[in-house]
Amino acid sequence: MFSLQGVSIGPFCTIGSSARLGNGCQLHPGSHIFGNTQLGDHCILMAGAVVGDDLPGHTVIGFNNTIGHHTVIGVKCQDMKYKPGDECFLEVGDNNEIREHTSIHRSSKSSERTVIGDNNLIMGSCHIAHDCKIGNNNIFANNTLLAGHVVVEDYAHTAGAIVVHQFCRVGSFSFIGGGSVVSQDVPKYMMVAGERAELRGLNLEGLRRHGFSVTEIKSLRTAYRKIFMPIDANSGSFDNRLAEVERHEELAHFPAVCSMLQSIRDSYTENRRGICKFRHWSGS
């Protein structure tokens, strides 16, 4: 390999005339950069990686990103509403590790963006479709598949081989169990699992690992049980139980509880899909 201004380029690589590379980038053999694509400093493209496409619009990759073997990022979306000649965009933040055979597509139209934040671990053979918005510090295990317009907030964790329906939202600090099909929103702090994903309680281990206090976790558990696991058969409708917790003189003072409640409420606003189904589950 040879070095040019801190950039290391292996054999059989392609760098398009409109591409821009930051200092210290490494292109391993057989990796390619096409179109109006920008790589920040110290990015690594492993063998066979493809970044960018000769399409109107751009692909922007931040600093310190690793693009795995045979990964394809910033190409045309798989959406019939995309019209040839339209601008489309992908923007990736800093410090992401994107592993082998992953695909991340540009937006479906010029008014949208596919966005990946910072410090995400995206394991092998994942797919992030057009117009998705991915936050920071998420972990996607192998074969996590996100359809178009999915929003994943921060510190979410998926197990392997999961599917998320288009326009769903996955809340911060949530966990999706392996093999799940998620067709409705996953609220903040919660765990879902099942072939058709259902709420299975709070993501307690994730909350502990990320520094939530014992008091915060206790308040979240109390709120969850009041909403989703009522003891009294005459406890009223779901909306009534949610409103009761919102008015609770103690629980309503915890920011984490308020954030969870707002996450649930937001899922029932116009054009949202509601939250995953729930049932009594002793593990919460």
C-alpha positions in Angstrom: 0.0 0.0 0.0 1.1 3.6 -0.5 0.5 6.7 1.4 -0.4 10.2 0.2 -0.9 13.1 2.6 -1.7 10.6 5.4 -4.2 8.7 3.3 -3.4 5.0 2.7 -4.9 3.4 -0.5 -4.6 -0.2 -1.3 -4.6 -1.9 -4.7 -7.7 -2.2 -6.9 -9.5 0.7 -5.1 -11.7 3.3 -6.9 -12.0 6.9 -5.9 -14.4 9.0 -7.8 -13.5 12.5 -9.1 -16.0 14.2 -6.7 -15.0 12.2 -3.6 -13.1 13.9 -0.8 -11.1 12.1 1.8 -10.0 13.4 5.2 -6.5 13.0 6.8 -5.4 9.5 7.8 -8.1 7.6 5.9 -7.3 4.0 5.0 -8.8 2.2 2.0 -8.1 -1.5 2.0 -7.8 -3.5 -1.2 -10.8 -3.5 -3.5 -12.8 -0.8 -1.6 -14.5 2.0 -3.6 -15.8 5.5 -3.1 -18.2 6.9 -5.7 -20.1 10.1 -6.4 -20.3 13.3 -4.2 -19.0 11.6 -1.1 -17.0 13.0 1.8 -15.0 11.0 4.3 -13.9 12.6 7.6 -10.5 12.1 9.1 -9.3 8.6 10.1 -12.0 6.6 8.4 -11.3 3.0 7.4 -12.8 1.1 4.5 -12.3 -2.6 4.7 -11.8 -4.8 1.6 -14.8 -4.7 -0.7 -16.6 -1.8 1.0 -18.5 0.6 -1.3 -19.4 4.1 -0.2 -21.4 6.5 -2.2 -23.1 6.4 -5.6 -23.1 8.5 -8.8 -26.4 10.1 -7.9 -27.5 13.7 -7.3 -27.2 14.6 -3.6 -24.4 13.4 -1.3 -23.0 11.0 1.2 -21.2 12.5 4.2 -19.3 10.3 6.6 -17.8 11.8 9.8 -14.6 11.1 11.7 -13.2 7.8 12.9 -15.7 5.5 11.2 -14.9 1.9 10.2 -16.8 0.5 7.2 -16.7 -3.2 7.2 -15.9 -5.8 4.5 -18.3 -5.7 1.6 -20.5 -3.1 3.3 -22.5 -0.9 0.9 -23.3 2.6 2.2 -24.9 5.7 0.5 -26.4 4.0 -2.6 -29.8 4.4 -4.2 -32.7 3.4 -1.9 -35.0 0.5 -2.6 -38.2 2.6 -2.7 -40.5 2.8 -5.7 -41.3 6.5 -5.0 -37.7 7.5 -5.7 -37.5 9.2 -9.1 -34.3 9.0 -11.1 -32.6 12.4 -11.0 -33.9 13.4 -7.6 -31.3 14.4 -5.0 -30.9 11.9 -2.1 -28.8 12.1 1.0 -27.0 10.1 3.7 -25.3 11.7 6.7 -23.2 9.6 9.1 -21.7 11.0 12.3 -18.5 10.0 14.1 -17.0 6.9 15.8 -19.3 4.4 14.2 -18.3 0.8 13.6 -20.3 -0.6 10.7 -19.5 -4.3 10.2 -19.4 -6.6 7.2 -22.2 -6.9 4.6 -24.3 -4.1 6.1 -26.3 -1.8 3.7 -27.3 1.7 4.5 -29.3 3.6 1.8 -29.7 7.2 0.9 -33.0 9.1 1.3 -36.0 8.6 -1.0 -36.4 12.2 -1.9 -34.6 15.6 -1.7 -36.6 16.8 1.3 -35.5 13.8 3.5 -32.2 12.5 4.9 -31.0 9.1 6.1 -29.1 10.0 9.3 -26.8 7.9 11.5 -25.5 9.6 14.7 -22.4 8.9 16.7 -20.8 5.9 18.5 -23.1 3.3 17.1 -22.1 -0.4 16.7 -23.9 -1.9 13.7 -23.0 -5.6 13.4 -22.8 -7.8 10.3 -25.6 -8.0 7.7 -27.7 -5.2 9.1 -29.9 -3.1 6.8 -30.9 0.6 7.4 -33.3 1.7 4.8 -34.1 5.1 3.3 -35.0 8.0 5.5 -34.2 6.3 8.8 -33.0 8.4 11.7 -30.6 6.7 14.0 -29.4 8.4 17.2 -26.2 7.8 19.2 -24.7 4.9 21.2 -27.0 2.2 19.8 -26.1 -1.5 19.3 -27.6 -3.4 16.4 -26.9 -7.1 16.5 -26.4 -9.1 13.3 -29.3 -9.1 10.8 -31.1 -6.2 12.4 -33.4 -4.9 9.5 -34.9 -1.5 9.6 -37.5 -0.5 7.0 -37.9 3.0 5.7 -38.5 6.0 7.9 -37.7 4.1 11.2 -36.5 6.3 14.1 -34.2 4.8 16.7 -33.3 7.1 19.5 -30.2 6.7 21.8 -28.7 3.7 23.7 -31.2 1.2 22.1 -30.0 -2.4 21.8 -31.3 -5.1 19.4 -30.7 -8.8 19.6 -30.1 -10.7 16.3 -32.5 -11.2 13.4 -35.1 -8.6 14.2 -37.3 -6.6 11.8 -38.7 -3.2 12.3 -41.7 -2.0 10.3 -41.6 1.3 8.4 -42.4 4.4 10.3 -41.9 2.8 13.7 -40.0 4.5 16.5 -37.6 2.7 18.9 -37.2 4.6 22.1 -34.0 5.3 24.1 -32.6 2.6 26.4 -35.0 0.0 25.0 -34.2 -3.6 24.1 -35.6 -5.8 21.3 -35.3 -9.5 21.7 -33.9 -11.8 19.1 -36.2 -12.8 16.2 -38.8 -10.2 16.9 -41.0 -8.5 14.3 -41.6 -5.0 15.5 -44.7 -3.5 13.9 -45.5 -0.7 16.4 -43.5 1.7 18.5 -41.2 0.5 21.4 -41.4 3.2 24.2 -38.4 4.4 26.1 -36.8 2.1 28.6 -38.9 -1.0 27.6 -38.1 -4.5 26.5 -40.1 -6.2 23.7 -39.8 -9.8 22.4 -41.8 -12.3 20.4 -42.6 -13.1 16.8 -45.0 -10.2 16.9 -43.1 -8.1 19.5 -45.0 -7.5 22.7 -43.9 -5.5 25.8 -42.2 -7.7 28.3 -41.4 -5.2 31.0 -38.6 -2.7 31.4 -35.0 -3.1 30.1 -33.8 -3.3 33.6 -30.3 -4.6 32.8 -29.8 -1.8 30.3 -31.0 0.8 32.7 -28.5 -0.4 35.4 -25.6 -0.5 33.0 -26.3 3.1 31.9 -26.2 4.4 35.4 -29.9 4.8 36.3 -30.2 5.0 40.1 -32.1 2.4 42.2 -34.7 5.1 43.0 -35.2 5.9 39.3 -35.6 2.2 38.3 -38.0 1.6 41.2 -40.2 4.6 40.1 -40.1 3.3 36.5 -41.2 -0.2 37.6 -44.0 1.2 39.7 -45.2 3.4 36.8 -45.0 0.4 34.4 -47.0 -1.9 36.6 -49.7 0.7 37.2 -50.1 1.2 33.4 -49.6 -2.2 32.0 -50.1 -4.7 34.9 -53.1 -3.5 36.9 -54.0 -5.7 39.9 -57.6 -4.4 40.1 -59.9 -5.6 37.3 -61.8 -2.3 37.7 -58.7 -0.1 37.2 -60.2 1.5 34.1 -59.0 1.9 30.6 -55.4 2.1 29.4 -55.8 5.9 28.9 -57.2 6.3 32.4 -54.3 4.4 33.9 -51.8 6.4 31.9 -53.5 9.7 33.1 -53.5 8.4 36.7 -49.7 7.9 36.6 -49.3 11.4 35.0 -51.1 12.9 38.0 -49.4 10.7 40.6 -48.0 13.1 43.3 -44.7 11.1 43.6 -44.1 9.4 40.2 -44.8 12.6 38.2 -41.7 14.3 39.8 -39.2 11.8 38.3 -37.9 13.0 34.9 -37.4 9.4 33.7 -41.0 8.5 34.4 -42.2 11.7 32.7 -40.0 10.8 29.7 -41.5 7.3 29.5 -45.0 8.6 29.7 -44.3 11.2 27.0 -42.8 8.5 24.8 -46.1 6.5 25.1 -48.3 9.5 24.5 -46.3 10.5 21.4 -46.8 7.1 19.9 -50.6 7.7 19.7 -50.3 11.1 17.9 -51.4 11.5 14.3 -49.6 9.3 11.8 -47.9 7.2 14.5 -48.4 3.5 14.9 -49.2 3.2 18.7 -47.1 1.0 21.0 -46.4 -2.7 20.9 -49.1 -4.9 22.4 -48.7 -5.7 26.1 -49.6 -8.5 28.5 -48.9 -9.4 32.1 -45.3 -10.5 32.4 -43.8 -11.5 35.8 -40.3 -10.5 34.7 -40.9 -6.8 35.0 
